[in-house]
Amino acid sequence: MIDSSQKKPLAERVRPKNLNEYIGQKHLVGHDSVLRKAIENKNIPSMLFWGPPGVGKTTLAKIICNELGLRFYQLSAISAGVVEVRKVIEEAKKWGKVLLFLDEIHRFNKSQQDALLGAVENGTIILIGATTENPSFEVNNALLSRCQVYVLEDMGKEELQSIIDHALANDEWLISKNIRIQENEALFLHSNGDARKLLNLFELIVTQKDNQSNSEIIIDNASTSQILQQKIASYDKDGEQHYNIISAFIKSLRGSDPNAAVYYLARMLDGGENIEFIARRMLILASEDIGNANPNALLMALSTFQAISMLGMPEARIVLSQCAVYLATSVKSNASYVAINDAMSLVKKTGNLPVPLHLRNAPTKLMKDLNYGADYQYAHVFENNFVEQEFLPPNIAGTKFYEPGNNARENEQREFLRKRWKEKYGY
């Protein structure tokens, strides 16, 4: 009998070794995709893989390394530092170009990231950094400008099923079992689009059921949920609870309930959630859900983001709580959020409409001869610094995107716009 305890975890045992075995991310490695062509042409730049846990970042990095025939070095920014990075760079100088896969690259501070610049710039190493956080916030501009960013997406049901099928067909231990999948919804729900978690949970369920009986192992929703509920922690930073609790937190802020907001904040802090992730979400909410109804909310959220970076835990909890209570008790408006969404939707429908001639810049004589900038009226020479003129392209003239909310601040804006534009926009 094959003993699974003597083997590596299932996710590692069935890890794809080439692009044909790789499941998911078709937008990156599917037929005729840009990244696949680059891999096949062996023309790979340094890059950053941004996506949630368990979507194939490490696997894809290893496949790329195999395709290029390079030495593979893997570091985690959680445990490694500049010393380890420099050792890899020295190895590259000795052996020639190598591929460095740096997991959790967002954990490196600016000076640690700077240590990579020279080797990336001169091609000594090909860097593939993996991050679950937005590189725009977590990777410094110098390194970001030298790397191509690729976004990896959550696995869908079809891809998760393909991963299970691949494991059942290729893993020696699973092949030795009589397994029948009757229902898979609970398994997929608990994996939350994370392929590694899916396989490890599947192995746990099979092992548990195998110990209970020597007969056919049936995978169904009821027994899956029962087994997994006994094993899953109350707060998993990478799992479903992470998304459920941050969702409840944001909705409590939006719903003006400071008590619920502070409760869910405490749940996240107690579970070890990344404090910058929490602050960043409040920064978004301050603009999306409060906006011009209370412009100070954005300043408060920005100050909070900066303050917690200086303080760290446990003191950061106080600042986060202050900001959460402020946002929850602030007047709300999503008018600016709706306005930009409506404007972007119209841009997609209407394309690149020509800018009216009177609004165009005229730096050359030819442009002036073509009436660029002609008839433009400079607002500051008119009463109240305003003169009525058309700013939108003719095809969409008069379109209203911004509808002020019903609150003191935005009602002032409504009155301001009504006095100037009269009936044009219906304010």
C-alpha positions in Angstrom: 0.0 0.0 0.0 1.3 3.4 -0.9 1.7 5.7 2.2 0.9 9.3 1.4 2.7 10.4 4.6 6.0 9.5 3.0 5.4 11.7 0.0 5.4 15.5 -0.7 2.1 17.3 -0.5 -0.2 16.5 -3.4 0.0 20.0 -4.8 3.8 19.5 -5.1 3.5 16.0 -6.5 1.3 17.0 -9.4 2.8 20.4 -10.1 2.8 21.0 -13.9 6.3 20.8 -15.6 5.5 22.4 -18.9 3.1 24.8 -20.6 0.9 22.0 -22.0 0.2 20.7 -18.5 -0.3 24.2 -17.0 -4.0 24.9 -16.1 -5.5 28.3 -16.1 -4.3 31.8 -17.0 -5.2 31.4 -20.7 -4.9 35.1 -21.2 -1.2 34.8 -20.4 -0.2 31.3 -21.7 -3.0 30.3 -24.0 -2.5 29.8 -27.7 -1.1 32.9 -29.4 -0.9 34.8 -26.1 1.9 37.4 -25.6 3.6 35.7 -22.7 3.5 32.2 -24.3 5.1 33.5 -27.5 7.8 35.2 -25.4 8.5 31.9 -23.6 8.6 29.9 -26.8 10.9 32.5 -28.4 13.1 32.4 -25.2 12.8 36.2 -25.0 11.7 36.8 -21.4 12.2 40.1 -19.6 12.1 40.4 -15.8 8.5 40.4 -14.6 6.1 40.6 -11.8 3.3 38.1 -11.3 0.4 39.8 -9.4 -2.4 37.6 -8.2 -4.1 35.8 -5.3 -2.5 32.7 -3.6 -2.6 29.4 -5.4 -3.1 30.6 -9.0 0.1 29.2 -10.4 2.7 32.0 -9.9 5.5 29.7 -8.7 4.6 27.0 -11.2 4.7 29.3 -14.1 8.1 30.7 -13.0 9.5 27.2 -12.8 8.1 26.3 -16.3 9.7 29.5 -17.7 13.0 28.6 -16.2 12.9 25.1 -17.7 12.0 26.5 -21.1 14.9 28.9 -21.0 17.3 26.2 -19.6 18.5 28.4 -16.8 19.5 27.7 -13.2 16.5 28.3 -10.9 16.9 30.1 -7.6 13.9 30.6 -5.3 13.7 33.0 -2.4 10.9 34.2 -0.2 11.0 37.9 0.9 9.5 36.8 4.2 12.7 35.0 5.3 15.4 36.2 2.8 17.2 39.6 2.6 19.8 41.5 0.7 22.5 38.9 1.7 20.7 36.1 0.0 20.0 38.2 -3.1 23.6 39.1 -3.5 24.6 35.4 -3.2 22.3 34.7 -6.2 23.8 37.6 -8.1 27.3 36.2 -7.4 26.2 32.8 -8.6 24.9 34.4 -11.8 28.3 36.0 -12.4 29.9 32.6 -12.0 27.5 30.5 -14.0 25.9 33.0 -16.4 22.4 34.3 -16.4 20.1 32.7 -13.9 16.4 33.0 -13.0 15.5 34.3 -9.5 12.0 33.8 -8.3 11.3 36.1 -5.4 8.1 35.2 -3.7 6.2 37.8 -1.6 8.3 40.5 -3.2 6.1 43.2 -1.6 7.7 42.2 1.7 11.0 43.7 0.6 11.5 47.4 1.6 12.8 50.0 -0.8 16.5 49.4 0.0 16.1 45.7 -0.4 14.4 46.1 -3.7 17.1 48.5 -4.8 19.6 45.7 -4.4 18.0 43.9 -7.4 18.2 46.9 -9.7 21.7 46.5 -11.1 21.5 42.8 -11.9 18.0 43.2 -13.5 19.2 46.2 -15.5 22.3 44.5 -16.9 20.6 41.1 -17.4 22.7 39.2 -14.9 19.5 37.8 -13.6 16.0 37.4 -14.9 13.8 38.4 -11.9 10.3 37.0 -11.5 8.7 38.5 -8.5 5.4 37.2 -7.1 3.0 39.3 -5.1 -0.6 39.2 -3.8 -0.5 43.0 -3.4 -0.8 45.7 -6.1 2.7 46.3 -7.4 1.9 50.0 -7.9 1.8 50.4 -4.2 4.3 47.7 -3.0 7.2 47.8 -5.6 9.3 50.9 -6.0 9.1 52.7 -9.3 12.7 52.0 -10.3 12.2 48.3 -10.1 8.7 48.4 -11.4 9.9 50.3 -14.6 12.3 47.4 -15.3 9.7 44.7 -15.0 6.7 43.6 -17.1 3.6 43.1 -14.8 1.3 40.2 -15.5 -2.0 39.7 -13.6 -2.9 36.2 -12.7 -6.6 35.5 -12.1 -8.6 33.3 -9.7 -9.3 29.8 -10.9 -12.9 29.1 -12.1 -14.9 25.9 -11.6 -13.8 24.5 -14.9 -10.2 25.0 -14.1 -10.5 23.6 -10.6 -12.1 20.5 -11.9 -9.3 20.1 -14.5 -6.8 20.3 -11.7 -8.5 17.6 -9.7 -8.8 15.4 -12.9 -5.1 16.0 -13.6 -4.2 14.9 -10.0 -6.5 11.8 -10.2 -4.8 10.7 -13.5 -1.2 11.4 -12.6 -0.7 10.9 -8.8 0.4 7.4 -7.9 -1.2 7.4 -4.5 -4.6 8.7 -5.8 -4.6 6.2 -8.6 -4.3 3.4 -6.0 -7.5 4.5 -4.4 -11.1 3.9 -5.5 -12.3 7.5 -5.6 -15.6 8.7 -7.0 -16.5 12.4 -6.9 -20.2 12.7 -6.5 -20.3 16.4 -5.6 -17.6 19.0 -5.8 -19.3 22.3 -4.8 -18.2 22.2 -1.1 -14.6 21.4 -2.1 -14.5 24.3 -4.6 -16.1 26.7 -2.1 -13.6 25.9 0.6 -10.6 26.2 -1.8 -11.7 29.7 -2.9 -10.0 29.6 -6.3 -6.7 28.5 -4.8 -5.3 25.5 -6.6 -2.7 24.6 -4.0 -5.4 24.8 -1.3 -7.8 22.7 -3.4 -5.3 19.9 -3.8 -4.2 19.9 -0.2 -7.9 19.8 1.0 -8.6 17.1 -1.5 -5.7 15.0 -0.2 -7.0 15.6 3.4 -10.5 14.4 2.6 -9.3 11.3 0.7 -6.9 10.5 3.6 -9.7 10.9 6.2 -12.2 8.8 4.3 -9.5 6.2 3.5 -8.9 5.7 7.2 -12.6 5.2 7.8 -13.2 2.6 5.2 -11.4 0.3 2.7 -14.3 0.6 0.2 -15.0 3.2 -2.4 -14.2 6.7 -1.4 -17.1 9.0 -2.3 -16.5 12.8 -2.3 -19.8 14.6 -1.6 -20.7 18.1 -0.2 -21.9 17.0 3.2 -18.9 14.9 4.3 -16.5 17.4 2.7 -17.9 20.3 4.7 -17.9 18.2 7.9 -14.3 17.2 7.5 -13.1 20.7 6.5 -15.0 22.6 9.1 -13.0 20.6 11.7 -9.7 21.6 10.1 -10.1 25.2 8.8 -9.1 28.0 11.2 -11.6 30.8 12.1 -9.6 33.4 10.1 -7.6 32.5 7.1 -5.8 35.5 5.6 -5.6 33.8 2.2 -9.0 32.1 2.3 -12.7 32.8 2.2 -12.9 34.4 5.6 -10.4 37.0 4.5 -12.8 38.2 1.8 -15.9 37.8 3.9 -14.6 39.9 6.8 -13.1 42.7 4.7 -16.4 42.8 2.8 -18.4 43.1 6.0 -16.0 45.8 7.3 -16.3 47.9 4.1 -20.1 47.5 4.1 -20.3 48.5 7.7 -18.4 51.7 7.0 -20.6 52.4 4.0 -23.7 51.7 6.1 -22.5 54.2 8.8 -22.3 51.6 11.6 -19.1 52.3 13.6 -19.8 49.5 16.0 -19.8 46.8 13.4 -16.9 48.4 11.6 -14.7 48.3 14.7 -15.8 44.7 15.4 -14.7 43.5 12.0 -11.5 45.6 12.2 -10.7 43.7 15.5 -11.4 40.4 13.8 -8.9 41.2 11.0 -6.2 42.5 13.4 -6.7 39.5 15.7 -6.2 37.2 12.7 -3.0 38.9 11.6 -4.4 40.7 8.6 -1.9 43.1 6.8 -2.6 46.5 8.3 -1.7 48.3 5.0 -4.3 46.2 3.2 -6.9 47.5 5.7 -5.8 51.1 5.4 -5.7 50.9 1.6 -9.3 49.7 1.5 -10.4 52.6 3.8 -8.5 54.9 1.4 -10.6 53.6 -1.5 -13.9 53.9 0.5 -13.1 57.5 1.5 -13.3 58.5 -2.2 -15.8 55.9 -3.5 -18.4 56.2 -0.8 -17.8 59.6 0.8 -16.2 61.7 -1.8 -17.0 65.4 -2.0 -19.7 65.1 0.7 -16.8 65.3 3.1 -13.4 65.8 1.3 -11.6 65.5 4.7 -12.4 61.8 4.7 -9.8 61.2 2.0 -7.2 63.2 3.9 -8.0 61.2 7.1 -7.6 57.9 5.2 -4.4 59.0 3.6 -2.9 60.2 6.9 -3.9 56.8 8.4 -2.1 54.9 5.7 1.0 57.0 6.3 0.8 56.8 10.1 0.5 53.0 10.4 3.6 52.6 8.2 5.5 54.6 10.7 4.0 53.0 13.8 3.4 49.4 13.0 1.4 47.1 15.4 0.1 47.2 18.1 -0.1 51.0 18.1 -1.4 51.1 14.5 -4.7 49.6 15.7 -5.6 52.9 17.4 -5.1 54.9 14.3 -7.0 52.4 12.2 -9.9 52.5 14.7 -10.0 56.3 14.7 -10.1 56.3 10.9 -12.8 53.6 10.8 -15.0 55.5 13.2 -14.5 58.7 11.3 -15.4 57.1 8.0 -18.4 55.3 9.4 -19.9 58.5 11.0 -19.2 60.7 7.9 -21.9 61.8 5.5 -21.9 59.6 2.4 -21.9 60.1 -1.4 -20.8 58.0 -4.3 -21.5 60.7 -6.9 -17.8 61.0 -8.1 -17.6 57.2 -8.3 -20.7 57.0 -10.4 -19.6 59.9 -12.6 -16.3 58.3 -13.6 -17.9 54.9 -14.2 -20.5 56.5 -16.5 -17.9 58.6 -18.3 -15.7 55.5 -18.9 -18.6 53.5 -20.1 -19.4 56.3 -22.6 -15.8 56.4 -23.8 -15.9 52.7 -24.5 -19.1 53.2 -26.6 -18.1 56.3 -28.5 -14.3 55.8 -28.9 -11.9 58.7 -29.4 -14.1 61.6 -30.2 -12.3 64.7 -31.6 -11.6 67.4 -29.1 -13.4 70.7 -30.1 -11.0 73.0 -32.0 -11.3 75.9 -29.5 -10.0 73.6 -26.7 -6.9 72.4 -28.5 -3.4 73.6 -27.8 -1.7 75.5 -30.7 2.1 75.5 -30.2 2.9 75.8 -33.9 1.9 78.3 -36.6 0.3 75.5 -38.7 -2.0 74.6 -35.8 -3.0 78.2 -35.4 -3.7 78.5 -39.1 -5.9 75.4 -38.7 -7.9 77.3 -36.0 -6.5 75.3 -33.1 -7.5 77.3 -30.0 -9.5 79.8 -31.9 -12.6 81.2 -30.1 -11.5 79.8 -26.7 -12.8 82.1 -24.0 -10.6 82.5 -20.9 -12.8 82.2 -17.9 -10.9 84.5 -15.6 -11.6 87.6 -17.6 -15.4 87.2 -17.1 -17.6 87.9 -14.1 -17.4 85.2 -11.5 -14.6 83.6 -13.5 -17.1 81.9 -15.7 -18.3 82.1 -19.3 -20.6 79.5 -20.9 -18.9 77.6 -23.7 -18.9 73.9 -24.8 -16.2 71.6 -23.5 -17.4 68.2 -24.6 -17.1 66.9 -28.2 -20.2 67.8 -30.3 -21.5 64.2 -30.4 -22.0 64.1 -26.6 -22.5 67.8 -25.9 -24.7 68.4 -22.8 -24.1 64.9 -21.3 -24.2 64.9 -17.5 -22.0 62.5 -15.6 -21.8 64.1 -12.2 -25.0 64.2 -10.1 -24.2 65.8 -6.7 -25.5 63.9 -3.7 -28.1 65.2 -1.3 -25.9 66.5 1.4 -24.7 70.0 2.6 -21.4 70.1 0.7 -22.7 68.7 -2.6 -25.9 70.7 -2.5 -23.6 73.7 -2.5 -21.9 72.3 -5.6 -25.3 71.7 -7.2 -26.3 75.4 -6.5 -22.9 76.6 -7.9 -23.4 74.6 -11.1 -27.1 75.6 -11.5 -26.2 79.3 -11.3 -23.5 79.0 -14.0 -25.0 76.4 -16.4 -28.7 77.3 -15.9 -30.7 74.5 -17.5 -28.0 72.9 -19.6 -27.2 70.0 -17.4 -30.4 70.0 -15.4 -28.9 70.9 -12.0 
